[in-house]
């Protein structure tokens, strides 16, 4: 039986240090302990819109079939908040949701699959939607997952990005 030796992780890290595909310390993919985390969750408004979530009062965020998005959903805790983002049509942040139940198996997926859902509830609509164009035009938001990984349906939002987007939503030009 051949034994596989583990790599010297220190050497690998030093070689990869500074590569743009790796997040900085303030952009860790690991949960931030017990503190509240912020997210952006995309939905096509013709499939499930903000207004439908408000009417329903609560819902499960299902149908996610991307491993990075799945890992983000698995990192969500009850009390975390997320921006509801209309993708494809509108392309704008329209509301704030709260995670009301941590991840559990996706009932729309095949039995035994790795996919998960979280339960969300609407908190409030943004006073004014914040468009993708406005986010892209703002240098303070240039490092958002929404910009860096545009196809990711569930991404992290830093506390600074969260505050900035909420501030932008206060004005119609947002």
N, C-alpha and C positions, 0 to 999 in steps of 0.2 A: 504494500500500500504506500503510495507516494504522498508525502506530506507537503502541503502548500505553505510557503512562508509568507507571512503578512508583510506588506510594504512598510517602509519607514515613512509614516504619515507626515512627520516633520519635514522630511526632504520633499515630499510631494507638495505640501502646503507652501513651502518657501519657493518652489518652482512656479506655482500657480498664483502666488501673491500678486495682487495688482491687476489680474486679468478681469476684464469688464464683465464677464459672465457671472462673476461671483459678487454677492451682495456685500456691502460694507457692514461693519458691526452694528450700525443703527438700522440696518435693513435685514436683520436676521430672519431666516425662515422658521426659526424656533419660536414657540409661544413665549410671550413676555411674562411668564409666571402667572401670578394671580391678578395682575392689572388688566383693565378692560382693553380689548383689542378692537380694531376697526377694520372693516372689509368693504369691498365693492362687489356686488353680485349683479350679473347681467341677466336680463330676460328680454326676449323679443316681445314687444307689446301686443302683437297680434296673437301670440301664444298665451301669455300671462302678463297682464299690465298691472301697474301700480294700483289703478282704480279697482281692479279685480281683487287684489290683496286686501285693500281697504274694505270692500264689500264683504269678503270672506272673514275678515277679522284675524285670521291666522292661516298659515299654509305651510306645506313642506316644500323645500327647494329640491326638486327631483330632476332626474334626467341628466345630471352632470356625468360626462364620460371622458374626463381628462384627469390624469393622475395627479398633476400639480394642484388642480382645482379641488380634487378629492382630498388631498392632504391638507389643503387650507380649510376645508369644511371639517375635517377631523380635528383640527386645532381650535375650532370655535368653541367657546364656552357660553353657558347661559349668561345673559347680560351684555355680551358683546353687541356692538351695533354695526350695521352695514348700510351702505348707500344702495338704493335700488336704482339700477341703471337700465334705461331702455336702449337696447342694442338694435342695430339694423334700421329701425324706423325711429327717428328722433335723435338717437345717439346723445343722450343726456341723463344726468343724475336728476331724479325727480322726487325722491323721498328717502326717509330714514326708517330702517327696520331694526328690530331687536331680535337676537337669537333667544328663543324661549325653550328650546330643547336641543341638547348636544347631539352629535351625529349618531345615526342608527342606520341599519341596512335600508337601501333604496327599495321600496316595494314595487317599483316599476322595472327593476333589473331582474335578470335571471337569478334563480336561487343559487347561492354560493358565490355570486360575483362579488368583487371588492367595492362596489359603488355604495355610497352613503348619501343621506339627506340630513338636513337640519330643519327644525321647525322655526318659522319666523312670524313676527307680528308687526304690523305697521306702527310706527311711533308718530310720525308726522310727515306731511308733504313739505318739500322745500318751498320757500316763499316764491322763488324763481328757479326754474331748471338751470343747471350748469351744464352747458353743452361740451361735447368732445372738442370742438374747435376752441372754446375758451380755455379748456384744460391744456390742450396742446400749445396754446399761445402763451401760457404762463410759465416762466422759467422755474418758479417754486414747485411746480408739479411735474417737471420733466422726468423725474425718476420714478413716477408712479408705475405700478404693475400694469395699469390700463394703457399706458404709453409704451412701456418696455416690452410687454407681452400682450399685444393687442388681441390675440385670440383666446386668452385666458378668461374663462367665464366667472371665476371667483378669485379675487385677488386681495392682497393685503393693502391697507392704507395706513400710513404712519399717523401718529397723533398730530403732527404738524400739517400734513396734507389734509387730514380730516378738518381741522380748524380752518384752514385756508379755503377749502371748498365750501364750508358752511358760511364763511364770511362772503365769498363770491355769490352765494345764493341769496344774499340780502338785497342785491341790486338786480335790476332787469338785464343789465349788460352781462351779468354773471358768466 
